[in-house]
Amino acid sequence: MIKGLHHKAYRCRNSHDTRAFYEDFLGLSLAGALEITETKTGRDTKVLHSFYQMEDGSFIAFFEAPDRDFEFKTQHDYDLHLALEVTPEHLMEMFEKGKAAGIETRGVSDHGFIDSIYFRDPNGYVVELTAKKPNHDEVVFADNPKARAILDNWSPQYNDA
């Protein structure tokens, strides 16, 4: 059985700039770093893998690989973003902090069951901070029959019935 998310890893351009955003700006703790000098197949490499810990014990991780091109493809938020949960109070604090720091800051977006703000990290990734609304658990919960019906209606050719 899957217990939870240990880490989600991304490539980064520069580990120091990435650390400044995730640790200094967002407030995540730099929890680990390891230098990788050889692949499992024995090829020499030079990669730095760093981990930033969240309150629930999970991590966001990054690989800086100077010997490999990093070509970030700008994508729509629907295509790729990382959503991190905060309290409603912290959401507003971070909105103001982002604006004051000159970081691209968008929102507050009301999604009905959550409120969200959005930043771009130094690598180009969209980071969403989201705060649950009181009705959150009525909208998103395990084995939600309404969600199944919406999905089945969206793609009827895949309906199990």
Backbone as a ProteinNet text record, in pm:
[ID]
protein_1_A
[PRIMARY]
MIKGLHHKAYRCRNSHDTRAFYEDFLGLSLAGALEITETKTGRDTKVLHSFYQMEDGSFIAFFEAPDRDFEFKTQHDYDLHLALEVTPEHLMEMFEKGKAAGIETRGVSDHGFIDSIYFRDPNGYVVELTAKKPNHDEVVFADNPKARAILDNWSPQYNDA
[TERTIARY]
83.3	0	87.6	50.6	124.2	92	195.5	178.2	166.8	228.9	227.5	340.4	354.6	459.2	587.5	695.3	825.1	885.6	902.9	952.1	908.6	903.2	881.6	1006.8	1070.5	1198.3	1184.5	1258	1262.6	1408.3	1435.8	1567.4	1571.8	1691.7	1707.6	1828.5	1826.2	1937	2054.9	2023.2	2126.1	2077.4	2150	2107.5	2103	2191.6	2192.6	2069.5	2033.2	1912.6	1787.5	1786.7	1673.6	1660.7	1773.5	1771.6	1719.2	1760.5	1714.8	1562.4	1503.6	1358.9	1287.4	1327.5	1254.3	1282.3	1403.1	1433.9	1410.1	1472.8	1462	1324.2	1267.6	1138	1021.5	1014.6	900.8	912.2	1032.9	1050.6	1065	1092.8	1116	1260.1	1279.1	1411.9	1491.7	1617.2	1708.1	1740.8	1691.1	1697.1	1806.7	1853.2	1955.7	2011.2	2133.1	2196.8	2297.9	2305.3	2407.2	2461.7	2591.3	2658.5	2669.7	2627.5	2631.9	2744	2841.4	2957.6	2964.4	2876.7	2875.4	2733.5	2692.4	2560.3	2562.7	2445.6	2436.2	2497.1	2516.2	2580	2730.1	2783.9	2927.4	2977.8	2889.8	2930.6	2962.2	3072.6	3105.3	3001.7	2963.5	2866.6	2895.1	2828.4	2839.6	2700.4	2630.6	2493.1	2479.9	2409.3	2376.7	2227.3	2191.5	2051.1	2022.9	1926.6	1895.3	1747.7	1718.5	1585.2	1539.6	1415	1353.8	1232.6	1229	1126.3	1005.9	887.7	762.3	718.4	621.4	575	527.8	469.1	417.9	527.2	652.4	764	800.7	723.4	757.1	854.9	907.8	1013.5	985.9	1039.7	1054.8	1203.8	1242.8	1383.7	1421.2	1548.9	1600.6	1730.5	1751.8	1877.2	1939.4	2062.6	2140.2	2243.5	2238.9	2329.7	2401.2	2511.9	2579.7	2626.6	2648.7	2695.4	2582	2459.4	2342.6	2266.5	2227	2150.5	2020.8	1986	1857.2	1777.4	1681.2	1598	1456.9	1426.6	1292.7	1195.8	1090.9	986.3	873.3	848.8	740.6	609.5	535.7	411.9	298.4	178.4	60.8	47.5	-11	-30.4	-103	-193.3	-265.3	-169.6	-59.5	32.6	126.6	173.1	271.7	273.3	239.8	260.2	264.6	321.3	333.9	248	149.8	59.6	95.3	120.7	158.3	53	12.5	-92.8	-37.4	-107.1	-76.6	-207.1	-197.5	-317.2	-367.8	-494.8	-545.2	-465.4	-422.8	-345.2	-208.4	-144.6	-12.3	-23.4	-133.2	-154.9	-147.1	-215	-215.5	-78.6	-12	123.5	218	209.9	298.1	262.7	134.8	94.6	164	157.6	221.6	373.3	429.8	575.1	625.4	552	590.4	588	481.5	471.7	585.8	612.1	716.4	855.2	876.1	1006	1024.7	921	931.5	924.3	872.5	855	720.5	717.4	590.2	489.1	382.7	283.2	145.5	69.7	-65.5	-166.3	-288.3	-396.1	-449.1	-530.1	-581.2	-693.2	-684.3	-784	-875.1	-1005.6	-1105.6	-1150.6	-1114.5	-1151.5	-1272.4	-1343.3	-1462.3	-1433.9	-1335.4	-1300.9	-1161.4	-1082.9	-951.9	-932.5	-846.4	-796.5	-649.9	-602.4	-465.2	-396.7	-264	-177.5	-66.8	-0.8	95.9	222.3	336.6	468	538.7	644.9	738.8	869.5	922.3	1051.4	1163.1	1288.5	1398.2	1420	1360.5	1374.6	1262.8	1158.4	1044.4	921.4	934.4	820.3	718.4	590.5	484.3	464.6	470.3	445.4	317.2	218.9	89.5	88.3	50.7	20.5	-130.4	-185	-329.5	-376.4	-488.2	-548.3	-687.8	-714.1	-845.2	-953.7	-1071.6	-1190.9	-1269.2	-1364.4	-1439.1	-1506.6	-1546.2	-1614.8	-1519.4	-1390.6	-1291.7	-1320.8	-1339.2	-1354.9	-1488.6	-1581.3	-1707.8	-1691.7	-1586	-1562.3	-1457.3	-1352.8	-1241.9	-1226.6	-1255.9	-1240.8	-1227.9	-1171.7	-1147.1	-1277.5	-1270.9	-1384.3	-1507.1	-1483.6	-1589.1	-1675.2	-1801.7	-1885.9	-1917	-1926	-1952.6	-1834	-1713.1	-1594.8	-1593.4	-1627.3	-1632.3	-1734.6	-1851.2	-1956.3	-1911.4	-1845.1	-1795.5	-1693.2	-1599.8	-1497	-1559.1	-1652.4	-1717.1	-1794.9	-1859	-1932.7	-1837.4	-1721.4	-1621.5	-1567.4	-1542	-1482.2	-1567.4	-1685.6	-1776.7	-1721.2	-1628.4	-1575.1	-1490.8	-1453.6	-1374	-1458	-1585.6	-1673.7	-1672.2	-1654.3	-1648.3	-1785	-1892.1	-2028	-2062.9
-118.6	0	124.7	224.2	350.7	429.4	465.9	537.2	688.2	741.6	886.3	925.7	1053.4	1107.1	1123.1	1060.5	1084.4	1211.4	1215.4	1337.5	1343.9	1463.2	1491.6	1563.8	1513.7	1569	1639.5	1747.5	1829.9	1859.3	1895.2	1949	2094.8	2145.7	2288.4	2341.1	2471.3	2537.8	2556.7	2599.9	2640.3	2607.4	2523.7	2479.8	2593.9	2691.2	2802.8	2892.2	2923.8	3003.9	2927.6	2797.9	2714.1	2710.2	2694.8	2695.5	2827.9	2938.3	3069.6	3080.5	3029.2	3036.3	2944.2	2817.2	2718.9	2731.9	2770.2	2783.3	2925.8	3024.1	3162	3222	3201.3	3262.2	3178.4	3050.5	2968	2919.1	2910	2867	2718.1	2642.5	2499.4	2475.9	2375.9	2344.6	2263.1	2305.3	2222.7	2101.4	1985.3	1866.1	1769.1	1779.9	1686.2	1725.8	1682.9	1704.1	1592.9	1543.7	1444.7	1469.3	1449.9	1464.1	1326.4	1315.4	1188.8	1199.7	1109.5	1117	1001	901.3	787.4	734.4	704	646	498.5	438.5	296.4	207.4	260.4	184	209.5	290.5	313.5	433.9	511.2	631	743.7	814.9	931.8	1041	1108.1	1217.4	1315.6	1428.4	1527	1586.1	1540.7	1580.9	1612.9	1720.4	1752.3	1729.9	1650.6	1619.4	1680.5	1774.2	1841.6	1822.1	1822	1792.1	1902	1946.5	2047.8	1985.6	1989.1	1917.8	2005	1943.2	2007.2	1957.7	2024	1993.4	1849.1	1791.5	1653.5	1547.9	1590.4	1496.8	1462.1	1504.9	1479.6	1586.8	1564.7	1651.2	1694.3	1810.2	1853.1	1842.6	1781.7	1757.9	1813.2	1842.1	1896.7	1829.2	1817.6	1768.9	1882.8	1920.1	2008.5	1921.2	1920	1837.4	1927	1990.7	2087	2030.3	1898	1838.2	1801.5	1834	1807.2	1937.2	1963.1	2084.2	2085.1	2202.4	2221.4	2316	2262.2	2342	2341.3	2440.5	2448.1	2491	2414.2	2446.5	2512.9	2640.6	2709.7	2638.9	2609.7	2536.5	2610.4	2580.7	2636.6	2573.5	2646.3	2593.2	2459.3	2438.8	2311.4	2196	2225.2	2120.7	2077.7	2172.3	2139.4	2247.1	2208.5	2295.8	2211.6	2268.7	2203.1	2280.1	2215.1	2280.2	2237.2	2335.3	2310.9	2372.2	2297.4	2344.5	2434.4	2545.1	2639.1	2676.4	2748.4	2799.3	2921.4	2958.3	3079.6	3204.6	3212.7	3328.6	3333	3217.2	3211.1	3240.1	3199.6	3228.3	3378.6	3456.1	3601.6	3662.4	3607.5	3655.4	3632.8	3515.4	3483.7	3564	3595.6	3680.7	3816	3875.4	4005.4	3994.5	3886.5	3866.1	3855.1	3781.6	3767.2	3898.9	3975.3	4107.2	4197.3	4199.9	4286.1	4246	4116.2	4066.5	4079.6	4123.6	4136.6	4003.5	3900.1	3769.4	3768.2	3713.9	3703.3	3633.1	3705.5	3656	3675	3565.7	3573.5	3519.4	3569.3	3523.2	3640.5	3619	3497.9	3443.1	3315	3249	3164.6	3188	3113.6	2995.2	2873.6	2752.8	2682.9	2750.7	2692.8	2616.2	2527.6	2448.2	2480.6	2558.4	2607.9	2748.2	2825.1	2951.9	2931.2	2989.9	2965.8	3092.9	3095.7	3196.7	3122.3	3191	3125.5	3208.9	3138.7	3199.6	3119	3176.9	3100.3	3094.2	2973	2959	2996.4	2999.8	3041.8	2950.8	2832.2	2737.8	2749.9	2827.8	2844.6	2766.8	2679.1	2599.9	2686.6	2656.6	2724.9	2654.8	2732.4	2682.1	2747.1	2664.5	2710.2	2689.5	2792.6	2776.5	2777.5	2682.4	2666.4	2647.6	2709.7	2699.4	2640.5	2538	2473.9	2568	2559.6	2629.1	2531.3	2581.2	2492.6	2373.6	2387.3	2278.5	2183.8	2198.6	2119.3	1970.1	1916.8	1771.4	1719.2	1809	1768.6	1759.6	1820.1	1823.7	1721	1706.1	1616.7	1515.7	1388.2	1282.1	1148.7	1050.6	918.2	853.2	786.6	712.7	800.9	922.7	1021.1	978.7	942.5	896	1007.7	1130.6	1241.8	1261	1249.2	1261	1151.2	1027.9	916	943.1	995.7	1025	1133.4	1236.7	1344.7	1289.8	1208.3	1149.1	1057.6	973.7	882.5	958.4	1067.9	1149.1	1218.7	1258.7	1328.2	1234.2	1109.9	1011.5	884.7	889.7	774.6	646.9	657.4	536.2	454.4	511	439.6	395.8	420	386.7	235.6	198.2	55.7	-12	63.1	4.1	-60.9
0	0	0	-75.5	-78.8	47.1	122.2	248.6	230	127.8	106.6	13.8	-4.8	-91.6	-10.8	-57.3	6.6	-51.1	-184	-246.8	-392.1	-441.9	-583.2	-628.8	-733.5	-778.2	-912.7	-925.7	-1046.1	-1078.8	-1202.9	-1239.4	-1198.2	-1172.5	-1145.2	-1221	-1246.3	-1314.2	-1220.3	-1096.9	-1002.5	-862.1	-792.1	-658.5	-557.8	-570.5	-474.8	-492.1	-616.6	-641	-597.8	-624.6	-585.9	-433.8	-363.6	-217.3	-163.6	-222	-175.3	-186	-293.9	-310.3	-211.8	-208.9	-128.6	21.7	59.3	201.5	251.9	188.7	238.5	214.2	95.5	63.5	115.8	75.1	117	261.2	314.3	452.8	472	365.1	378.9	423.9	506.2	558.2	457.7	432.7	353.7	438.9	399.6	483.8	443.3	322.3	277.7	143.6	118	-11.6	-31.6	-152.6	-182.2	-320.9	-330.5	-458.4	-520.9	-643.8	-715.6	-818.6	-810.6	-899.6	-998.8	-978.1	-1068.2	-1079.9	-1202.9	-1223.8	-1183.1	-1172.5	-1136.5	-1244	-1365.8	-1472.5	-1480	-1384.9	-1378.9	-1455.5	-1515.1	-1589.6	-1491.9	-1516.4	-1435.1	-1458.8	-1353.8	-1363.3	-1252.2	-1255.4	-1148.2	-1130.1	-1025.2	-999.3	-851	-820.9	-682.1	-663.4	-563.3	-532	-395.3	-389.7	-262.7	-228.8	-97.9	-46.1	49.8	34.4	121.4	187.9	321.4	396.4	427.5	414.6	450.6	587.5	646.1	781.2	797	691.6	700.9	686.8	668.6	656	513.4	415.6	275.2	226.3	106.3	54.9	-88.6	-123.8	-262.3	-288	-398.6	-426.3	-562.8	-578.7	-703.8	-741.1	-872.9	-928.2	-1008.4	-973.4	-1059.9	-1128.3	-1261.2	-1340.7	-1441	-1399.4	-1486.3	-1619.6	-1625.8	-1750.9	-1846	-1808.3	-1893.2	-1914.5	-2037.8	-2067.2	-1988.6	-1938.8	-1872.5	-1960.1	-2031.7	-2120.4	-2065.2	-1982.8	-1926.2	-2034.1	-2050.6	-2145.8	-2068.1	-2094	-2027.1	-2058.9	-1954.3	-1969.5	-1900.2	-1941.1	-1876.3	-1738.2	-1644.6	-1509.7	-1510.7	-1608.1	-1616.8	-1645.8	-1715.1	-1755.8	-1643.9	-1565.6	-1463.5	-1356.6	-1235.5	-1120.6	-994.6	-890.9	-762.2	-663.6	-601.4	-506.2	-364.9	-279.1	-140.2	-48.8	53.9	144.2	253.6	276.8	385	454.1	565.6	631.2	555.4	572.9	507.8	546.2	671.6	716.8	647.8	639.2	575.2	425.3	364.2	222.7	198	280.5	262	294.6	396.4	429.2	311.7	250.7	138.5	14.2	-4	-115.3	-102.4	15.5	39.7	30.5	84	81.3	-62.7	-146.2	-286.1	-359.8	-340.7	-405.3	-360	-228	-172.2	-222.2	-246.5	-290.8	-442.2	-514	-658.6	-731.7	-664.7	-726.9	-798.1	-920.2	-992.5	-901.9	-865.6	-770.2	-830.8	-842.5	-898.1	-798.3	-806.1	-718.7	-639.5	-551	-490.7	-579.9	-612.4	-695.2	-606.5	-617.8	-541.8	-627.3	-585.5	-659.2	-597.5	-507.7	-446.9	-319.3	-322.1	-203.7	-149.4	-228.3	-186.5	-242.9	-178.8	-232.2	-264.5	-374.4	-418.2	-464.4	-444.9	-504.6	-578.1	-670.1	-757.6	-770.2	-769.6	-792.5	-901.2	-958.5	-1041.9	-965.3	-953.2	-886.1	-983.6	-939.9	-1028.2	-1148.7	-1147.8	-1258.3	-1360.1	-1327	-1415.7	-1373.7	-1272.7	-1228.4	-1155.6	-1175.5	-1103	-969.8	-861.4	-727.3	-678.8	-647.2	-596.1	-445.4	-372	-230.7	-219.7	-147.1	-141.5	2.1	34.1	167.7	153.1	234.7	230.8	282.8	218.6	266.4	355.6	434.8	525.9	457	330.3	260.2	187	205.7	131.5	136.3	255.5	270.6	219.5	187.6	124.6	-27.2	-80.1	-224.1	-266.5	-185	-217.5	-104.3	-133.9	-34.2	-106.5	-38.4	-98.7	-143.7	-258	-314.8	-335.8	-381.7	-403.9	-523.8	-502	-613.4	-713.3	-666.5	-758.4	-853.6	-800.7	-886	-991.2	-951.5	-1045.7	-1155.8	-1119.9	-1217.8	-1315.1	-1262.7	-1349.7	-1447.5	-1396.9	-1482.7	-1587.4	-1546.6	-1640.7	-1747.6	-1709.9	-1805.8	-1902.6	-1852.6	-1935.6	-2042.5	-2005.7	-2096.8	-2097.7	-2158.7	-2151.1	-2212.9	-2305.1	-2368	-2270.8	-2156.6	-2057.7	-1937.8	-1942.4	-1832.8	-1807.9	-1682.1	-1646.1	-1656.2	-1659.5	-1657.7	-1789.6
[MASK]
+++++++++++++++++++++++++++++++++++++++++++++++++++++++++++++++++++++++++++++++++++++++++++++++++++++++++++++++++++++++++++++++++++++++++++++++++++++++++++++++++

